[in-house]
């Protein structure tokens, strides 16, 4: 696997408290501050983007998506049996008396 060369720069300003906290956290993780900040920001960015409520799809991908939604659901016997059984949380005998 090829390692990407880091050529892009980010310029940030922080308060003394923010910098101090970030430096301490990086030290606890055994990382340099720059690596810690980039990794943390990248993880947060991935979470934010994964949680988007709207996505752009090509016409072909949209048609595939609509076809998948329009297909009738498959029946799974084991899942049906599981969903018809009472939950362990609903069973009185599963709660120990004190």
Secondary structure, 3 states (H helix, E strand, C coil): CCCCCCCCCCCCCCCHHHHHHHHHHHHHHCCCHHHHHHHHHHHHHHHHHHCCCCCCCCHHHHHHHHHHHHCCCCCCHHHHHHHHCCCCCCCHHHCCCC
